[in-house]
């Protein structure tokens, strides 16, 4: 027959084992996205070396977007290259997307004037081509910058244009 001490030891042992398995699963699954993201970056860099001109613009943008959460300076170098190639090709959508990402990076660098300039430069392109989703994102970024610059009336106008 089991004594109270045996039951307590078994309960403690069962909790320890389940906590250990749970901890191991958390560790394994928390590192999985980093491995997958690392593989994605490696794949994008490999494609960049042998990609076509149109593909290179998209690949550069994807790399810039990825590095936005990791290293903003690296992201800015990729987005500058993508912007340059998009302007040469006349790819309006990619110009707008790169400009929007560039404006975001300027905000992260606390360079609100540059962010405002880039946003105001790409907004007419997005409006002319009716890139509605991009227009909303640009206006949101503009409103954030205008709020930081204490231009509350302009920020409100930008927010209202989103609606």
N, C-alpha and C positions, 0 to 999 in steps of 0.2 A: 504494500500500500504506500502511496506517495505521501510524503510529509509536507508540511508548509514550506520548509526550506527547499525541497525538491521542486515544488510548484513555483516558488519565487525564482529559483535558478533557471528553470525552464522558460518562464515568462521573460526574464531578463535576456536570456540567450536568444529567444525568438525575436524580441524587439531589436537586439543588436544586429542579428542577421538581416532582418528586413530593412533596418536603417542603413546597413552597409550596402545592400543591393540597391536601395533607392539612391544613395549617394553616388554609387558607381554609375547608375543610369543617368543621373543628372550631369555628371562630369562628361560622360561619353557624348550625350546629346547636346550639351552646351558647346562643345568644341566642333561639332559637325558642321555648323554653318560657316565657321572660319575656314575649315578645310575645303568646303564646297566653294566658298567665295574665292579662296586662293586658287583653286583649280580654274574658276571662271576667269580670273585675271590672267592667269598663265595662258589660257586658251585665247583670250582677247589679244594678248601681246603676240602670240604666235600668228594669229590671223592678221594682225597689223603689219607684220613683216611681209606677208604675201598677198594681202588683200587688194582689191580693185579700188579705184579712186572713190567711188560712191560708198563702198564698204568701209574704207578708211575713215571717212567722216563719221559714220555711225559708230565705228569701233572706238575712235578717239573720244566721242561724246560719252559712250558707255564707260570707258575707263575714267573719264573726268567725273562722271556721276558716281562711280564706285568710290573713288578717292575723296569725294567731298566729305565723307564721314571719317576719313582716316587722316589725310594730309591735304589741307586746303591749297598749299603751294604747288604740290604735284598736280592736283586737280586743275588748278588755274593754268598750268603749262599745257595740259592736255586740251582744255577747253579753248585756249588761245589758238592752238594748232587746228582744232576742229573748226573754229570760227573762220580762220584764214582760208582753209580749204573749202568751206561752204560758200564764202563770199566769192571765191574764184569760180566755183561751179554755178553760182546763182541759185543755190538751193534755199529757198525762202524759209521753209519749215525748219531746216537745220540751223539757219542763221538765227531764227527766233528762239529755238530751244537752247542753242549755245549762249545766246545773249541772256536768256533768263537764268541759266546756270551761272554765268559770269556775274550777273547782278547779285545773285545769292552769295557767291564767294566774296564779292566786295562788301556785302553786309557783314559777313563773318569776319572780314578784316577790319571792320568798323570804318570803312571808307564809304560813307553814305552818299557823298557827292558823286562818286564814280558809279555807284549802284543806280542812283537816280538818272544819271546821264545815259547809261546803257539801257535802262528800262524805257526811258523816253525815246530812245533811238529805235528800239525794236517794236514798240507798241504800234506805230503806224503800219509797219510791215505785217504784223499779225492781223490788224484790222482790215487792211486792204485784201488780204488773202482769206479772211474769214476763218482764222484758226481760233475758234471760240474757246476751247479748253486752255490754250496758251494765253489768250487775252485775259481770262479770269486769273490765271496764275501771275501774269505780269502785273495786273492791277492790284492784286493782293500784295505783291512785293513792293509796288509803288506806295501803297497805303502804309505799309510797315515803315518804309524809309521816311515818308512824310510825317509819320507819327514821331519817329526819333528826332526829326528836325524841327519838331513842334509846329508843323504846318497842319494843324488839326482840321481846318476847313478843307484843305486839299485832300487830306487823308480820308475824310468823310465822303468827299465827292468820289474818290477812287473806290471806296467800299460800296457806295451806292451804285456805281456803274457795273459792279459785279452782279448785282441783283438784276 
